[in-house]
Amino acid sequence: MSDALRDYRRSIDNIDAALVHMLAERFKVTQKVGAYKAAAGLPPADPEREAAQVARLRRLAQEAELDPDFTEKFLRFIIDEVIRHHERAGSGAKAG
């Protein structure tokens, strides 16, 4: 393996690690949001907020020369997982 390929792969590994840590931090915050929503009796999903986030991140993707469709799919996957967490938090609050 060439030094260049090894360096590229090392960079990819570092970026992947950073992505995992950033996602972990994001989910820590969204768990707090879910707990807040459950305690306040708010619905787990906020379609208006989601639409605004999708539009904002599509613009950011274009500026970063990243495929906006890919970015939206990735964000939708994350949003759907967050909503599942919020639904669990809401049902747990109602049961308790």
N, C-alpha and C positions, 0 to 999 in steps of 0.2 A: 504494500500500500504506500502511495506517495505521501510526502509530508503535507502537501496541499490538501489531499483528501482527508487525511487525519485531522488537520486543522478545521476543515469545514465540518466534519462530523463532531468534533469537540464543541464547536460553536452551536451546532444544532442541539447537542445534548444539554448545553447550558441554557439555551432558549427554552427547550422543553421543560427543564427543571423550573425555570422562572414562571412558565405558564401554569404548571401544577401549583406552585406556591400562590400565584395570583388568584387562581380559581379557589383555592382553599380559603384565602382571605375574603373573597367575594361571598362564598357560601357562609362564612362566619357572620358576615353582616346581614345577609338575607335571612339567616336563622333568627336574628334579632328582630328583623322586620316581621317575620312570620309570627313570632311570639307577641309582638306589639299588635299586629292585626287581630290575632286570636283574642287577646285581652280586650281589645276595643270593639270586637264584634264586626270587624271589617271583612269583606270577602277576600279570599286568597289571591284572586287575580284582579289586575287593574288594566283592562284593555287599552284605555287611553294612554296610560304611562308606557305600556309595552309598545304601542304604535309610535309614540314619540321617540322611544329608545331605538327602535328599529330604524326609523328615519335618520336619527342622529348618527348611528353607527354605520349606516350605509354611506352617508356623506363622508365620514371619517375614512372609511375603506377606500372610497374613490380618491380622496386626497393622498392616501398612503399607497395608491396603486395596487390595491388588493381587491379581488373580485367581490363586489357588493352582495351578489347572490350567495356566495359562500359565507360571507360574514353574517348575513341574515339567517341562514340555516344554522350556523354555529350558535348565534345568539338565541334563536328560537329553541334550540336544544337545551340551552342553559335556562332560559325562562321557564320552559315546561318542567324542568327538574325542580326549579325553585317553587313553582306553583304546587307541585306534588308535596314538597316539604311543608308549604304553608297549609295545605289541606290537612295534612297529618297533624300539624300544630293546632289547627282549628278544631279538629275532631277530638283531640286530646284535651283541649280546654273545656269543650262542652261535656265530655265524659267526667271531668273532674269537678 
